[in-house]
Amino acid sequence: MKPIRTFAGACALALPLLFPAAVAGQSAGEVPEAVWSNPDGSVHIRSYSCDGKLCGRVTWANEEAKRDAREGGTESLVGTNLFRNFTQQPSGAWEGEVFVPDLGKRFSGTIRFEGDTLSAEGCAALGIICKSQRWTRVE
C-alpha cells in the first residue's frame, strides 16, 4: 500500500468521514425535499428548506391523528411544522426542534437521512427521556 503523499489525497479519503451525507447521495448542507410517512401511516410531512434550515410540515393526516392533535391543543394538524429550524451538523445529522402536536410541546431533536428513511429522535428532561421514529419516503 502506497503512503498518501498529497494533501488533496488525504482530504479525498477523509471526505466520507467528515461529510457522510455527501457520500449517501445528498450534498452536505443540502436540505432533502421529500414527503415522509410516520411508522403507522397516519401522518405525512414534507421536508423542505426554510431559510437554509430544514423544516417539516404536515401535508396529510388521518382523522385519528387530527383528533389526537386537537386534544393536545393543536387545532389544525395539517399545515403544522413538526420539524423546525434544523441545521446540519458536521456528522451529517440535523439538529433542531420537534413539535409533538398531541402533547402541544416542543423538544430538541435530531434527524438523520438514510436513503428512503428519515430517523427522528426527540428528547425532553435534559435528554434523559427520548423517543425515536423511523419515517419512510412516500414521494
N, C-alpha and C positions, 0 to 999 in steps of 0.2 A: 504494500500500500504506500503510495507516494504522500509525502507531507504536503499540507496546504501551504502554498508559497505566496499567495496574494491576499490582500485584504478583501478584495471583491469575492474571491473564492470562499473565504471564511464567512463573509456575510451571506452568500448564497446558501451555504449549509445551515446557517443559523436562522434563516427566514422562517422555516416551518415552526421553530421553537418560539420565536418572538411573535409571530402573527399566524396562529393556526387557522383562523377564519379564511385567510387568503388561500391556504392550501386546500380547504374544503370547498373552494369554488366561489367564495364570497370575498371581495376585497376588504381589507382592513378599513374600518370606518364606514363601510357601505351598509346602509340600512336595508335589510331584506324585506321587500314588499310582497306580501302574500296573504292569503286567508287561511286561518288555522281553526281547527275544531278541538274543543276540550275532550277529555277521555270518554265521557258518556254521550258526546254528540249533542249536548243541549245548548251550547253557545259557540258561535263563530266570531272570531275577531280578525280584523285586517291590521297587519303590522305595516307601519309607514313612517316616513321621515317627518319629524315635527321640529323645525328649526335646527336641523342637523343632528337631532337626537332620535331615538326610537320610541314610538308610541304604538299602542294597540287599542283600536276602537271596536266595540261590539257592532257587528253588521247584521246578526240574526240571533234570535234566542227562542227556545220553545216556551210554551205557556208556563210550565212549572218553574223554569229559571226566571222568567219575568215576575211571577208571583213571589218567589223567594227574595228577589231583589227588592220588590215593593215592601215586603215585610221587614227588610233590613233598612228601609228608608230611601232606597233609590227608585224614584217614581218611574223613570223611563230607562230600562236597561239598554235597549238598542240605541246606539249613539254615544254611550258612555265609554270613556277611556279607562280600560283596565290596567294598561301599562303606560306609565308616564315618565318622561324625561330620562330615559335610559341612555347612558353613554357607554361606549365600548372601552373596555379595559385592555391593557397590553396582553392579557391572557386570551383575548378573543371573546370573553364573556361580556355581557351587557349588564350594567347595574343601574337601578333606578327605583321607582315607586310602583307598587302593585296595589290596585284598589280592589277590595273584595266587596261587591255590591250587597250580598246578603247579610254582611256584617256592618256595612256602611263605614268601613275603616280602611286606612292606607297603611301599608307596611313596606319596609325596604325589601328589595327583591333582586334576583339575578336571573338572566335569561341566557340560554346557550342554544345555538342553532346547530343541529346535527343532521344534515341532509333534509329530509322531509319531516323532521321532528323539531319542535320547539320545547325545550325543557325549561320550565319556570319554577322558581322557588321564592317564597315569601317568608320573612321571619318577623317575629314580634318578641317582646320582652328581651330586648338587647341581644337578639339572635339565639335565644335559648329555645324558643318554640318556633319550629319551621314546618312548612308544608310544601310539597312539590307536586307538579303535574306535568305530564307529557302531552303536548298538543300535537296534532297531526295536520300537515298541509292538505287543504282541500282545493286550493286554486293556486 
